[in-house]
Amino acid sequence: MNLQQEHQDYCEVCQQGGEIILCDTCPRAYHLVCYDQYLEEPPEGFWSCPHCEQNGPPSRDEAAADATPGNMDTCRVCSERDFLLTCERCPSSYHAYCLSPPLKELPNEHEDWICPRCQCVEPKNRPEKLLSWRWIEYAYPEPLPEEDRLKEGENAVNIDDPERRKISFLKPQKEMKPRREREFFVKWKYMSYWHCEWIQELVLELHFTQTLRMYWRKMDPEVPPEVDDGSTEDMRTGRIDDKEKEDDPHNMEQKFYRYGIKPEWMQVHRIINHMAYEKNQYDYLVKWRELVYDQATWERDDFDIPGYEDAIFRYWVHRERMSGETMPKYILKRLNKRRAEQGLPPFEDEEKKRKKRENKPSTDIKKKYEAQPEYVNETGGNLHAYQMEGINWLRHCWSNGIDAILADEMGLGKTIQ
C-alpha cells in the first residue's frame, strides 16, 4: 500500500469515474457533459481533448511521463488532496474517512490496498428493471483536534510525529458535511419481487452501465421518485413519518408496496412444478397472482412467504390425486401437523373416506336434472333451459363412458355449462 502518491479511468474535470471519452493524443479522459454540456453523442473519429487543442499534443517525453501508471492526486469522493490511500490495481485514491464505512485502522503498509471500485463484485443476476432510487447520507468522523491539524508548511509527507501522521489519515482536517450517495431498488431477472433489494450506484455504474444510462434518460438524477402510498418521506434519510402502521408483520408496505410493487405480485397463485436439489429439499416453480406464467420463478421450499406452505400442500395433494404420485414423507408429516393444529384428521384417513365416497357416489349420475342443481343455486345464478339440456347431456355421456365435448358456433353459454 502506498499512502500518497494508458488512459486514466476518471474525468479530468470532475475527477469522477463512469462513462468517459478518451483523448486520442494524451491519456486524459472526460465525461461527455463535462466536456460539452450540449453534446448528446460522443465525437466521432479522431478526437483531441481541450488541453491538447490549447497546448498541442504532448511531446514524446511528456507522453511517456503521462503514460507512466500513477494514482489520482485527489480523493475520488471529496476531491481533496493529502493523506490519500492509493489503490494498487487502478489509479483511484481515497481518504480513509471517505470510505463506507470509514476505516478505523490504516491498512497494513506491507500489503496491497484495493479500492471499493476494484472490490466491487458483479452480482450473479442481472437487473430486469430499476424500480426506484433514494439518497443515503453518510456522516464523516469528527475532525482532528485543532492541535493535530496541519500547520503552515506541513503536508502528508513532512509530518515528523508518526502517531499524528497516522491519525491524520483517519480523520478529516476540518468539519465535513454528510455526503449523499444513491441506492437503487432493483428487480432481478428470473427472480420474484420478493428478492428486490437496494444496491449501491457503484454496482450499476461499474457492471450495468447501459441499464443505469437508460434509467437516467427518463428520471431526475437529483430528486428521488415520490412514493405512492400517501406517506411523508424524508428524501434525505428515506424515513417515513406520520403514517399509521396497519398489521403488517413482514413490513411489506415500507419494503415493497411504496415503490410501486402491487401486493398481488407477491402472493402465491399456484405451484406449477418442483425440483429436488437435496434429500427432502425442493425448489418450487411459483406462479404469482396477476403476473403471466412467463414471470413464474423458482423458490426454495423454506422461503418465508405468506401462504407458500399451504400452496405446497395443495400442490402435493393435487399430484397424488391426479397422477398417483406418492407425497414425500416429510411433506406428509408437515401436512398432518398442520391439520392437527386445525383439529382435522390425518390426511391418509381423509383420503380413505374420499375414495370410498368416490366408489359410492351419493348422486345418481344417470338421473336427469329436472331443476338446476343446488351448487348452481348457491351462486345465485339461473340456468336457461338449453343450458340445463347441455348439462344433462354431458352427465349422460359421462355415465356411459363416452368422451364428449359441448361446442357450437354461437354464444349459448358454454362457459356456464
N, C-alpha and C positions, 0 to 999 in steps of 0.2 A: 504494500500500500504506500502510495505517495501522498504526503499531506499538503503539497502545493505543486503545484506546478506552474493524396486521395482527397476527397471532398469531405467537408465537415457535415455532420448529420443534424445540424441545428441552424436556425436562421441567423444571418449576420446582423439583422436589425434588432429582433426581439430576444434573441438567444434561446428560443424555444424550439423543440422538435416538431414533428408532424410531417405533413406532405410538403415537400420543398422542391424548388427547381435549382438545378446545378449550373454554375457558370462553366463555359467551355474553355476559358482561358486562365482560370485560377481555381483554387479549392473552395471558394466561397459558395454559400447556398442561401436561398431566400424563400420565404413564404410568398405566394403569389400576391396576397393582399398587402404584404409589407413592401414588395417591390413596386406595385402599382395597384392602388385600391380599385381602379376602374376596370382592370383586366378580369375577364371571366375564364379565359383559357390560357395555358402556358404559351410562351412564344414558340414559334415553330422554327426548325432549322438551327443553325449555329447562333448561340446567344452569349453575349458578354454582360457581366453584371455592371451596375453603376460605377463601382470602384475601378474596374478595368476600362470602362468608357471614359472616365475622367482622367485617370492616371496612365492609361495604356496597359497592355498586358505586362505581367511581371517578367523580369529578366530571368535567364536560366538559373542564376544563383538564388534569386528571390523565390522562384518557383520551387527550387529544391528545398529551400528553407521552409516555405509554406507547406510543402508536401510531407515534411517530417511529422510523423504522428505526434500529437500532443493533446492536452486536455484544455477544455474551456477555462478561461481565467475568471469567469463569473459563475455564480450558482445558478443552476437551471430553474430554481424555484423563485428566488428573490432577486436575482441578477446583481447581488452584491459580491464584492471581492473579499480576499483574505480568509484564512482558516478553512480552506476547502479540502474535502475528501475527493480524490480523483479516481475514477473507475479505471480498472486495468483492461477492460475489454472494449471500451468506447471512449470518445472524448468528453463524456459528461462529467461535470463536477457538482458537488452538493455540499452545503453546510450540514453538519451532523444534526443541527436543530431544525433543519428544513425537511427532514425525512418524516415519514409517517409510519410508526411513531418516532419521535426524536430519539437519537441514541443517547444512552446514559453513560456509556463507556466507549472510548475510542477503539476501533478495530486494531487487532494486533498488527504492528507495523511490519512484521516479517511475513505476513500473509496478504494475498491479493484481496482488495476490497472490490466488490461488484455492486454497481449502482442498481436502483429499483427498476430501471428500464431493461437492463440485461437480466435481471432476476425474474422479470415478468413472464410467467409460463403461459403458453397458449392454451386456452380451455379445450377440453375434449370435444365439446359440442360447439356448433356454430349458431350465432343468433338468427332466429327467424324474424323477429322484429323487436324494435325498441319501444316499450310501452310508455315510458316517461323518464324524466330526469329530475335531479334535485341538487341543490348546493349542500355541501357538508363543510362545516367550519372546523379548522384545526388550530388550536391555541399554541403559541410559541412558549418555550420555557421562560422563566423570569430572566431578565437581563443580568449581566455581570454587575457586581457592586462597583461603585464609582472608582474605588482604588485599584481594581483589577482591569479596568478598561485601558485601551491603547492610549499611550501618551504621545505627545507630538514627536514625530520622528520614528516612532515604533511601528513595526509591522509583524506579520506572522513569522518572519524568519529571524528577526534580531531580538526577540524576547529572550532574556537570559534565564529567567526562573522557569524550570521545566514544569512545575506544578501550575503556575499561572498560564503558561502556554497551553497546557493540556485543557484547562477549564475554559480557555478562550475558544477552543474548538467546539465545546459542548453547549455554550450559552452565547446568545447574541450580545453585541456591544451596546445595544440600545433597546428600548421598549418597542416591540413589534406587534402590530395589529394582527388578529387571527386571519389566516388565509383561507380562501374558499377553493374547494375542488369539486368537480362534478361527479356524481354517481348516476348510473343508468339502470333502469329496471328492464331486464332482458327476458324475453320469451325465447327459449332454446328450441332449435329444430328437433322434431321427433320426441319431444318431451311435453308433458302436460303443463297446464298453467300452475299446478301445484309446485313445480320446480322453478318458477320465475324467481330471479334473485337480483340483488343490487350488485353491480360491479363497477370498478373504478374506470374513469375515462381513459386512463393509460392503457388498459387492456384493449379497448376498442381502437385507440389511436395506433397501437403497435401491430395488432393482429387482424383487425377488421376495419381497415381504413375506409373502404368503399361504403360499408354499412353506415359508418359514422358520417361520412360526407353526405350521403343521400338523406340522412335524418336531418342534418342542419339545413338542407335546402328548403325544408318545409316548417322548421321550428326555430324559435328565437333562442339564440345561444346565451342570452343574458337573463331571460325571465322564464322560470320553470312553468310547465303546463299547470293549469288550475286543476285541483282535484274536483271530482264531480259528485261528491256526497253531501255537499252543503256545509261542510265543516270549515272552520277557520284555521288555516295552516300558516305557521311562521315559515316563510320561504327561505330563511337563512338556516334554520335549525331542523326543519322538517317535522316539528311538533304540531299536534292537532289540539286546539283549545276550544272550550265551550261547546263540546259535543257530548250529549248524553250517550253513554255506552249501553247497548242492549246486551242480553245474554249471548255472549259470543266467545265460547271457551277457546276457540282457535284463533281469535283476534283477526278474523277474516276481513273485517271492514277496513282496518288500518293497514293490513299487509297487502291486500289484493284489490278489493272492490273499488276503493277510491282512485285507483289508477286505470279504471276502465274495464276491468275484468268482470264479466257477468257471473253471478253466483251459479247459474246453471252450468257454466263451462267447467265447474269444479265438482259437479255432482255426478256420481257414477250412474250411468243409464243401464248398462248391462255389461257382462263379461263375455267376450267372444271366444277366447281360446286360452290355453295355458301352455307353459313350457317349464320343464323341470331342469334346474341347474345344479341342484344337490339333493340328497335324500331328504324328503319332507320339506323341501323349499322350492317354491314355484314363482315364476313370473306370470302375470295375467295380462292379456290384451283387453284394455278397458275402453269401451265406447262411452263418451261423455255427452251429457244432455245438451241439445241444441247445437252440437258440433257434428259435422259429417263423419262418416266412417273413415275417411282418409286421415282424420285427425285423432284416431284411436291410438293409444300409447301403451307401452309395456310398463307395468308397475310391479315392484316387489310385493310379495304377499304380506309382509309385515309393515307396509307403509300405512301410516296413521291417517286415514281418510274417513270422514263420517259416512256410514252406510256401506263401506267397502267390504267388511267381513260378511254382512248379510248378502251382498251380491255374490260373494264367493260361495256361500252356502247354496244360494239359488242355482248357481251355475252347476255345481256338482250334483244336486238333486235332479236337475233337468237332464244332465248327461246320463245319469243312472237310469232314469225313467225312459229316455228316448233311445239310447243306444245300448243299454245294459252294461255300461262300463262301471265297474265297482268303485265306489267312493274311497279315496285313500283313508287309511285307518285314523290318522291323526286329524283329518278333516272331520270324520265322523265323530271322533271324541269331542272336538270343539263344538260341533253342532249339537250333540246331546247335552253338553254342559250348558249351552245357551238355552235349549229347550227346557232343561230342568229349572233354570232360573225363571223361566216364564210359566212354570207349572204345567208343562206339556210332557207327554210320554216320550220315551226314546224314539228316534226316527225309525229304527227297524220295526218296532211294534206298529207304528202308524202305517208303514209300508205294507205289512202283512194284512192289516184291515182294509187298506185301499185296494189291494189286489183281490181280496175276497169280494169287495163291492163291485169291482170290475167284472168278476166272473158271474156275479148275480146282480145284474143291474136292476135298480128299483123302477126304472121306466121301461115300458114295452116299446122298443124302437119301431116295431111293426104297426103299432097303433097310430092311426091318423089323428092329427091335431084338429079338433073341431073349433077350438078357440086358441087365441095366441097364448104361448106358454108363459108360465109365471116369471121366468127370468127376463122376458121382454117387458112384462107389466112393471117389474121393479125399476126399469129405466124410465118409465113414464111415457114411453112411445107406443104408437099404434101401427100395426101392420095392415097393409091393404090385402084384399082377397088374393090378388095374384102373387103377393109375397108369401102368404100362407101356403099357397099352392106350391111355390118353389121350395119352401122348407119341407113340406110333406114329401115332395118328390125326391129330395136329397136323402131324407130319412129312409124312404123306401129302398133307394139304391144301396145305401149303406147296410141296411138289414139283410139284403140279399147278396152282399159281397160284390156289388157291381161298382166299378170305378166310374165316377161321373163328375162332370163339370157343368155348372149352370152358367150359361153365357147367351148373350144376344147383342144386337147392334143398337139397342135403344136404352134410354135411361129409365129402366124399370126397377131400380132399387136393388141391384145385385149386391151392393156393398152391405146392405142390411141383411140380405138373405145369407 
